[in-house]
Amino acid sequence: MSQQAQDSQILNKHPQNVAELEEYIEVISEHQLNCERQGKYVEAELAKNKVRELKEELARKKKDEIRIRHLNEKQDVEKAHLEEFNQFNQFWDQKMLEFEQEAMRIENELIERQNAEFASVQEELEKAIPYKPKQSSEVLNLIKIEENLAKQKNYIEAHQVQLKRNQLEKTENQQWMNTRNEKIRKQLILLKQRQQNELNALRQRINSGKEEQRKNRSIELERLLQKYQNVKKELEVQQQMENLQIEKQLKPKNQGNSNSKFNQTKSTRMH
């Protein structure tokens, strides 16, 4: 194979990836220097142009790789944040549901206990307070008169006293029942008020617990979102620095040294 064919074969390869491209650039660069040393300046110029083209292609490929990797990194951060956000919501939803269920259980238990207490106290009051009052002195006096009249065989007058006594007893019994019922009612009202205060206090504690949970959830959510913003910002800064670094690395270098070396070699050969 002729030297020209070998040179053509070197310049006409088509590497596919960045690693092969970087290796190929080194080969062409070395070929350019060899041509320069041998005074094959046309071939050296072709090699130099090929190196420039390859470096431009390498820069494009590296930028594309970095762009795709940066996009994947951002997507990974978004995905991780979304998973953490979903886990956060699941955790707090379950925690608040369990609190709600426990609060409902405690409240229902208190209501059941209060209902049982109310029924028990009501029964005790009904038993403790008699339905009929003690006979008044006036009733006792009428009974005594009635008995004496009956003993004296004065039945008409005894009957009249009896009617008067019955009416008095009926009136006193009604008054007693009213008083008795009012006393029971007041006792039960006081009990109901105490129970309602107890229930209100429990509900207030429950509401305070719910509010505390909502506050803690809000604080934790703020921390989670701030963490995401920090990670996102840190990644953006890191990617910006990497972009600047790769731009600096891929920036075309001053060809002065190569041209100077080329001219120096040419001058030496001419002498």
C-alpha positions as CSV (number, residue, x, y, z in Angstrom):
1,M,0.0,0.0,0.0
2,S,1.4,3.4,-1.0
3,Q,2.1,6.1,1.5
4,Q,-0.6,8.3,0.0
5,A,-3.1,5.5,0.5
6,Q,-2.0,5.0,4.1
7,D,-2.4,8.7,4.7
8,S,-5.9,8.6,3.1
9,Q,-6.9,5.7,5.2
10,I,-5.7,7.4,8.4
11,L,-7.8,10.5,7.6
12,N,-11.0,8.7,6.6
13,K,-11.8,6.8,9.7
14,H,-15.1,7.5,11.4
15,P,-15.1,6.8,15.2
16,Q,-18.5,6.6,16.8
17,N,-18.0,7.5,20.5
18,V,-16.1,10.0,22.5
19,A,-13.4,7.6,23.6
20,E,-12.7,6.5,20.0
21,L,-12.9,10.1,18.9
22,E,-10.3,11.3,21.4
23,E,-8.0,8.4,20.5
24,Y,-8.4,9.2,16.8
25,I,-7.6,12.9,17.4
26,E,-4.3,11.8,19.0
27,V,-3.5,9.6,16.0
28,I,-4.3,12.4,13.6
29,S,-2.3,14.9,15.6
30,E,0.7,12.6,15.7
31,H,0.2,12.1,11.9
32,Q,0.2,15.8,11.5
33,L,3.5,16.2,13.3
34,N,5.1,13.3,11.4
35,C,4.0,15.0,8.1
36,E,5.5,18.2,9.3
37,R,8.8,16.6,10.2
38,Q,8.9,14.9,6.8
39,G,8.2,18.2,5.0
40,K,4.8,16.9,3.7
41,Y,3.1,20.2,4.4
42,V,0.0,19.5,2.3
43,E,-0.6,16.3,4.2
44,A,0.1,18.2,7.4
45,E,-2.5,20.8,6.5
46,L,-5.0,18.1,5.7
47,A,-4.3,16.5,9.0
48,K,-4.5,19.8,10.9
49,N,-7.9,20.5,9.3
50,K,-9.0,17.0,10.2
51,V,-8.0,17.5,13.8
52,R,-10.0,20.8,13.9
53,E,-13.0,19.1,12.5
54,L,-12.7,16.1,14.9
55,K,-12.3,18.5,17.9
56,E,-15.4,20.3,16.9
57,E,-17.2,17.0,16.6
58,L,-15.8,15.9,19.9
59,A,-17.0,19.2,21.5
60,R,-20.5,18.6,20.2
61,K,-20.5,15.0,21.4
62,K,-19.2,15.9,24.8
63,K,-21.7,18.7,25.1
64,D,-24.5,16.4,24.1
65,E,-23.4,13.8,26.6
66,I,-23.2,16.4,29.4
67,R,-26.6,17.8,28.4
68,I,-28.2,14.4,28.5
69,R,-26.5,13.5,31.8
70,H,-27.5,16.8,33.3
71,L,-31.1,16.3,32.2
72,N,-31.0,12.8,33.8
73,E,-29.5,14.2,37.0
74,K,-32.3,16.7,37.2
75,Q,-34.9,14.1,36.5
76,D,-33.4,11.9,39.2
77,V,-33.6,14.7,41.7
78,E,-37.2,15.4,40.7
79,K,-38.1,11.7,41.0
80,A,-36.4,11.3,44.4
81,H,-38.2,14.4,45.6
82,L,-41.6,13.2,44.3
83,E,-41.0,9.8,46.0
84,E,-40.0,11.5,49.3
85,F,-43.0,13.9,49.0
86,N,-45.4,11.0,48.5
87,Q,-43.9,9.1,51.4
88,F,-44.2,12.2,53.5
89,N,-47.9,12.6,52.7
90,Q,-48.6,8.9,53.2
91,F,-46.9,9.1,56.6
92,W,-48.7,12.2,57.8
93,D,-52.1,11.1,56.4
94,Q,-51.8,7.8,58.2
95,K,-50.6,9.5,61.4
96,M,-53.4,12.0,61.4
97,L,-55.9,9.3,60.5
98,E,-54.7,7.2,63.5
99,F,-54.9,10.2,65.8
100,E,-58.5,10.9,64.5
101,Q,-59.5,7.3,65.1
102,E,-58.0,7.2,68.6
103,A,-59.6,10.5,69.5
104,M,-63.0,9.2,68.3
105,R,-62.6,6.1,70.3
106,I,-61.7,8.0,73.5
107,E,-64.6,10.4,73.0
108,N,-67.1,7.6,72.4
109,E,-65.8,5.8,75.5
110,L,-66.3,9.0,77.6
111,I,-69.8,9.5,76.2
112,E,-70.7,5.9,77.0
113,R,-69.3,6.2,80.5
114,Q,-71.1,9.5,81.0
115,N,-74.4,8.0,79.8
116,A,-74.0,5.1,82.2
117,E,-73.1,7.5,85.0
118,F,-76.2,9.6,84.2
119,A,-78.5,6.6,84.2
120,S,-77.0,5.4,87.5
121,V,-77.3,8.7,89.3
122,Q,-80.8,9.2,88.0
123,E,-81.8,5.8,89.4
124,E,-80.1,6.5,92.7
125,L,-82.0,9.8,93.0
126,E,-85.3,8.1,92.2
127,K,-84.7,5.6,94.9
128,A,-83.2,8.0,97.5
129,I,-86.0,10.5,97.4
130,P,-89.4,9.0,98.4
131,Y,-92.5,9.6,96.2
132,K,-94.6,10.6,99.2
133,P,-93.7,13.2,101.8
134,K,-93.9,12.8,105.6
135,Q,-97.3,13.6,106.8
136,S,-97.6,17.2,107.9
137,S,-98.7,18.2,111.4
138,E,-102.0,19.5,110.0
139,V,-102.7,16.2,108.3
140,L,-101.8,14.3,111.5
141,N,-104.1,16.6,113.5
142,L,-107.0,15.9,111.0
143,I,-106.3,12.1,111.3
144,K,-106.6,12.4,115.1
145,I,-109.8,14.4,114.9
146,E,-111.2,11.9,112.3
147,E,-110.4,9.0,114.5
148,N,-112.0,10.6,117.6
149,L,-115.2,11.4,115.7
150,A,-115.4,7.9,114.4
151,K,-115.0,6.6,117.9
152,Q,-117.8,8.9,119.0
153,K,-120.0,7.4,116.2
154,N,-120.2,10.9,114.6
155,Y,-119.7,9.5,111.2
156,I,-120.9,12.5,109.1
157,E,-118.5,14.8,110.7
158,A,-115.7,12.2,110.6
159,H,-116.4,11.8,106.8
160,Q,-116.2,15.6,106.3
161,V,-112.8,15.7,108.1
162,Q,-111.8,12.7,106.1
163,L,-112.5,14.5,102.8
164,K,-110.7,17.6,104.1
165,R,-107.7,15.4,105.0
166,N,-107.7,13.6,101.7
167,Q,-107.7,16.9,99.8
168,L,-104.9,18.3,102.0
169,E,-102.8,15.1,101.5
170,K,-103.4,15.3,97.7
171,T,-102.3,18.9,97.7
172,E,-99.2,18.2,99.8
173,N,-98.3,15.1,97.7
174,Q,-98.5,17.2,94.6
175,Q,-96.4,19.9,96.0
176,W,-93.9,17.2,97.2
177,M,-93.8,15.6,93.8
178,N,-93.1,19.0,92.2
179,T,-90.4,19.7,94.7
180,R,-89.0,16.1,94.4
181,N,-88.9,16.3,90.6
182,E,-87.3,19.7,90.6
183,K,-84.6,18.5,93.0
184,I,-83.8,15.5,90.8
185,R,-83.9,17.7,87.7
186,K,-81.4,20.2,89.3
187,Q,-79.1,17.4,90.4
188,L,-79.2,15.9,86.9
189,I,-78.6,19.3,85.3
190,L,-75.5,19.8,87.5
191,L,-74.3,16.3,86.5
192,K,-75.0,17.0,82.9
193,Q,-73.1,20.3,83.1
194,R,-70.1,18.6,84.7
195,Q,-70.1,15.9,82.0
196,Q,-70.4,18.5,79.3
197,N,-67.5,20.4,80.7
198,E,-65.5,17.1,80.8
199,L,-66.4,16.4,77.2
200,N,-65.6,19.9,76.1
201,A,-62.2,19.7,77.8
202,L,-61.5,16.4,76.0
203,R,-62.6,17.8,72.7
204,Q,-60.4,20.9,73.3
205,R,-57.4,18.6,73.9
206,I,-58.2,16.7,70.8
207,N,-58.4,19.9,68.7
208,S,-55.2,21.1,70.2
209,G,-53.6,17.8,69.3
210,K,-54.9,18.1,65.7
211,E,-53.7,21.7,65.5
212,E,-50.3,20.6,66.8
213,Q,-50.1,17.8,64.2
214,R,-51.1,20.3,61.4
215,K,-48.4,22.7,62.6
216,N,-45.7,20.0,62.7
217,R,-46.8,18.7,59.3
218,S,-46.5,22.2,57.9
219,I,-43.0,22.6,59.5
220,E,-41.8,19.3,58.2
221,L,-43.2,20.0,54.7
222,E,-41.4,23.3,54.7
223,R,-38.1,21.5,55.6
224,L,-38.7,18.9,52.9
225,L,-39.4,21.6,50.2
226,Q,-36.3,23.6,51.4
227,K,-34.2,20.5,51.2
228,Y,-35.4,19.9,47.6
229,Q,-34.6,23.5,46.7
230,N,-31.1,23.2,48.3
231,V,-30.4,20.0,46.4
232,K,-31.8,21.5,43.2
233,K,-29.7,24.7,43.6
234,E,-26.6,22.7,44.4
235,L,-27.0,20.6,41.3
236,E,-27.6,23.6,39.2
237,V,-24.4,25.3,40.5
238,Q,-22.5,22.0,40.0
239,Q,-23.8,21.6,36.4
240,Q,-23.0,25.3,35.6
241,M,-19.4,24.8,36.9
242,E,-19.1,21.7,34.8
243,N,-20.4,23.5,31.7
244,L,-17.9,26.3,32.2
245,Q,-15.2,23.8,32.7
246,I,-16.0,21.8,29.6
247,E,-16.4,25.1,27.6
248,K,-12.9,26.0,28.8
249,Q,-11.5,22.6,27.9
250,L,-13.2,22.5,24.5
251,K,-12.3,26.1,23.6
252,P,-10.1,26.2,20.5
253,K,-6.5,26.7,21.5
254,N,-4.3,29.3,20.0
255,Q,-2.8,27.8,16.9
256,G,0.2,30.1,17.1
257,N,2.5,27.5,18.6
258,S,1.7,25.0,15.9
259,N,2.1,27.5,13.2
260,S,5.3,28.8,14.7
261,K,6.6,25.2,14.9
262,F,5.4,24.6,11.3
263,N,7.2,27.8,10.1
264,Q,10.3,27.0,12.1
265,T,10.5,23.5,10.5
266,K,9.9,24.9,7.1
267,S,12.6,27.6,7.6
268,T,15.1,25.0,8.7
269,R,14.4,22.8,5.7
270,M,14.8,25.8,3.3
271,H,18.2,26.5,4.8
